[in-house]
Amino acid sequence: MMLINAATTDQDEQCTFEDWMAYDKAVREAGIWVSGESLADLVTATTVRVDRDGVRSVIDGPYAETREVLGGFYVIDVPDLDVALDWAARCPGARGGGSVVVRPVADFNE
């Protein structure tokens, strides 16, 4: 899974909608796309926390002190980490202060 962390500050190398469409097309045409979604704008986020006593609190927004926010994800099916890293480096979200975190999906059936 590639978790796309978009930069929250303006950077010189912002990617365009066309960049994303081209990348999405490349992933699909390569036959490695399993699933993926873009997330709604950050202002739509709600954070839920449960304290030690089981009391739930709900807060509008993800008030994390970070310069990146989770913007979306791709699940791809590739043979190894090196190939996944190559695709992550091609992702527009890796530019302009953003990053792409690559993690395997857990398989509990092994």
Beta strands, then each sheet from edge to edge (+ up, - down):
strand 1: 2-7
strand 2: 33-38
strand 3: 46-50
strand 4: 56-60
strand 5: 68-76
strand 6: 99-102
sheet 1: 2+ 5- 1+ 6-
sheet 2: 3+ 4-
end
